Every structure is written in structure tokens, then in C-alpha cells.
């Protein structure tokens, strides 16, 4: 397991990362989300030792992470770092050999990954001849070879088309199933919600919320959707109920006191037919807005 404990980083007077703690368990996908400037990239750089930390520590398998450990991590930085004029296969093999893989095995692994991303016929092309989306695929392959002990990926889905997104998602699931801790940042909240076992939400340099999707949903406000035959505006007067949205016969209410939804339903039934009444399960995007407001 990879664990971040109290990481802190300042840039002059700006406290960019403030006492950030979270864990990335083995065998799962952890989504790292937050707006621009929330501190995600700075945190990842400190985890990888690219940026010095002013406080806190990073542990791997229960002990302080070492440079040797980091050499076994797959890292995809925010700023892509491949060589535009060099052939794709040549530079990927070179990078794999720097991380201890022999050339023959590197060519085999890289060839398989490039095929999965639809680039098997482009191995001799210089990187600059590829579209930006295909360059992104090559950068992903660089992070995945050789098979790393952990994956730390900064916006790996950025610029990918739907086919490449699914190919990337399948690869990450496979690595996680092999016991590899995977953490990736993304602005695509629906994708994170679909893929991830755990979520870490950053806001203004701090962890605003973390846990499984179910845990985050359980901590969200309890809301119900109500549809009546007559106007539903009266629901604002029910004790323990807060009317969040009202559009004629439809109402979205928030329960502030335990059991208030039962009183709401009783009053609604007494006034006429209840056409719909049910708990609203919040989407990740809604939870995100709540915790980062």
C-alpha cells in the first residue's frame, strides 16, 4: 500500500498542499479529483520525489518510501516528457532499459501495449508525427513498462477518444487485479465514478473528502424527490424538511431531522395522490460540488 501522511508544500506565501493524508490500497483504483489549483499535481510530485515536501511523509508497504522504490513506480507527469523527433519504439525501449528491463523483453511488452492502443503500425514513426491523442497513448505506455509496483498517473485520460479511454480503463483494471495500487487524477468525474474503488477529493490544498463512492454518498445530505397531483410548494413548511427545488407538482427536499420524510409522506398522502416518492442517490459530480463549495 502507498500512503501519504500529512504532506505539506508552500510556494512563498502560498500554502499549496496543506496536511494532505490518504492511502492507495493494493489492488484498487483510487481517483484523485479536484479543480485547477487544488494541489493534486503538487501532491503527486512530492510522492514521486520530484518536488521536496516541507512536512509529512510518504510510505510504501508500511515504511518510508525510497528512491529505489520510486524507480519501480509507473509515473505519468502532467507535463509530458517524451522526445518528439525520436521513433516511438526506440525511445520506449530506451526508457524501459533505464528502469532495468532488457531490450528483448522491453520490445515484447511495448509492442503488446502499442497494439492494444491501436499503434502497432506506428512504431517507427517519430512522436511528433502522431496526433496529440496518440502521443498521449505513447506516454501512457511509457508509464506502464516495465510492469510497475504502483501507478501514479496525472490526468492519464486527457485528450483520449472513447476507444482509447476504454483501452486505458481495461489496462488499469488489469493492473489493479494483479495487486498494483493505482492512483490517477482526472477532471472527468463520471469516469472516476465508474472506475474507482476509492476517491480523494481535493479543494484549496486540502482533502475535502475521501472514501469509497458508497461512503461518500452515505455522508451526503439525505434528499427525496416528490411528485404530486397538486402543487408541492407546501413541502417547505414541513418541520425537519428543507425545500431544495420546486417546480409545480415536483419537489426536491432535504431531510434535516431523522424521520421527517415519514411526516412529509403522511402529509402528502393526506392532500391527494402521491405519484412518486423516492430517495435521490447523488452522483459523484453532485457530491463534489457539495464538499468543495
N, C-alpha and C positions, 0 to 999 in steps of 0.2 A: 504493500500500500504506500502511496505517496501522500505525505501530509504537510500542509502549510500551517505554521503556528505563529501568529502574531506578526506577520510581515508588515513592515513599515518602510516607506520611502518618501523622502522630501526632495523637491527641486527648488532650492532657495526657500522662499516663504510658503511655497505651495506644498501642502501635505497631500501627495498624490495617492498613496496607499496607506491606510490607517488601521493598523492592528487587524490585518486580514487573516482568518483561520478557516481552513476547510480540509477535507480529506478526499482523496480519489481512490476508492477501493479497487482491489484487483478484480478483473473480470466484469467490469461495468463501464458504461459511458456516462461521463459527468459533463453536463452542459454548463458553460461559464458565460453568463449573459449580463448585459448592462449597456447603457448608452455610451456614446463617444465621450472619452474623458473620465469614465467611471473607474479606471485603474486596472482593467483586465490585462492589457498588453504589458504594462509595467510589472504586474504580479508574475506573469509568465516569464518575463525576462529575469526576474530575481530567482525564480525556481530553477532556471537553466544556468544561473551564474553569469549571464550576460551583463547584468546590472547589479551593482552592490546593494545590499539591503542595509538600512540604518537600524533596524531592530527585527527580532524574530528569527525563526529558523525553518529550514526545510528538512524533512526526514524521509528516508527511504527504507522500507522494511523495519521501521522502528528505531533507526539510528540516523545520525546526521548524514545527509547526502554528501557524496564525494565527487570530485571531478571524474573519477573512473566510472562511477555510477552514471553520471550525466552523458558520458560517451556512449552508453548503452540506451539512452533515451532517443526516441524519434521526435525531433523538434521542427515545427514549421513556423517560422517567424512572420510577423506582419509584413516586413519588407522582404520581398522575395530575393533570393541571393544566388541564382544560377547565372551561368555565363552565356550571354546572348549569341555569341558567334561560334560557340563550340557545339559539335554534334551531340545530340541528346544522349545517346547510349554511352559515348565516350566519357562525358562528364559524370553521368550517374555511376558508371563503373569506378571512375576515379574517386568519387565521394564515398562509395561503399568500401573501397580498399583503405581509405583513410580511417574507416571505422572497423578495420580488422577482417574484412571479408576477402577471400581470394578471388582473383579475376574471373575464373571459370564459373564459380558459384554465383558471383555477382551478376554476370551476364544472364544466367539462367533465371534468377529471381526477378531481375529488372525486366527481362523480356516478357515474363508471365504477367507482371503488373502492367506494363505498357499495353499488352494485348487486351487486358481487362478494361483499360481506359480507351480502347479504340485507336491506339497509337503504334501498333505493332509494325506498320508500314512506314513509320516516320523516324526510325531510329537513327538514320544517317543525316537527318535534317538539322541544321543549326536551330537553336531555340528561337531566335528572332524570326524565323520563317513561320512559326506557329501562331495561331490566334491567341489572344490573351487567355481565353478559357482553356485551351490546350496547354499553354505554358503553366497554368495553374495545376493541371493534371500531372505534369512532369515534376513540379515542385512537391506535390503530394507523394509521388513515387520516391523522391529523394528522402523523404521523412520515414518512409516505410521499409527502406532497405538499409542494412540488414534487419531482420525481424527484431524490433526493439523490445526492451523490457518494459517501457512505458511510452505513451504517446502524448505529446503536448503540442496542440495544434491551434494556431491563431487564425481564425476565420478560414478554415480549410474549404468551405463550400462557396466562398465568394467567387462570383464570376462563372460558376459551373452551370451547364444546362441541365435539364431534368434527368437526362440519361446518365450524365456523369455524377450527378448528386446521388442517384440510386446506386451506382457502382461504388462510390465512396462510402455510402452508408453500409453497404454489404461488407466492404473490407473492414470497416471499423467494428461492425458486429462480430466478424470472424476473429479479429484480434482480441476483442473483449472475451469471446468464448474460450480463447486459449489462455485466459488468465491475465491479460495485459491491462493495466489501468490506463484508461483513455480519458483525457480532458480536452475539450475543444471549445473555443469561443465562437459565438455566432450572433448575428442580428436577426436571424430567421427563426423567430420564436416558435412557429408551428412545427418547423423541422426539429428543433430541440425537444419540443414536447413529444413528438412522435418517436424520437430515437433514444432519448436519455433515461437512464435509471435514476440519476440524481441531478439536481440543479443547484447552482450557486448564482445568486442574483447580486450584482454589484451596483452601488449607487454612491456617487460622490466619494469614492475611495474606500468605502466600507462594504462589508457584506450585509445586504439588506434582508436577505432571506436565504435559506438553504434547506435541502432535504429532498425526498422523493417527490414526484409530482402529486401523489396522493397526500403526502404530508403537507405540502404547500396548500393544496386545495382544502384540506381539513382545517387549516388555520385561516382561511379566507372568510369574509363575512358570510353569514347564512342568509341566502336570498331565495325567494319564491316568486314564480310567475303565476299570476291570477288572471283569468278571463271570465267575465260575467256577461249576462244578457243586457244589464243596465250599466250606467256609468260607474266606474270604480274609484272615483275621487275620494269617496268617504273613507277609504282604507287608511288615509293619513291620520285619521282621528282614533284609530285603534291603539290602546296602550301597548307599549313594547314593540311597536311597528314603525318603521321609517319608510315612507314612500320615496323610492328612488326614481322611478319613471312612471308616467301616467299618460295614456293615450286613449281616451274614451273608455271603452269596456276593458282595456288591458292595463295591468299594473304590475310593476316590478317592485317588490317590497323587501326590506332588510329587517331581519329579526334581531332586536336588541335585547330581548329578555326571553329566557327559556320558556317554551310553551306558548308564546304569544301567537305562533302560527295556528295553533288549535283554536284560539279565540277568534282569530281572523277568519278561519274557515267556518266557524259556527255562525258568525255574523253574516258572512257572505251567503250561506245556505238559507238563513232566515230572510234574506232580502230577495231571493229568487234563485234561478238556476245557476249553478257553477259549471261553466263549460270547460274549464281547465284549471288545474292547481297542481303545481309540482316544484320540487327543489331544482334550482338552477345550478348546474355544475360549471364552475368558472373555467374558462380557457386560460392557458398559461399567459397569454398576452394581457388578459384582464388582471391576473394576479400580479404580473409585472408592473402594470400601471399603478396598482394599489400600493405595492411595497416601495416603489421608487418615487412616489409623489412627494 
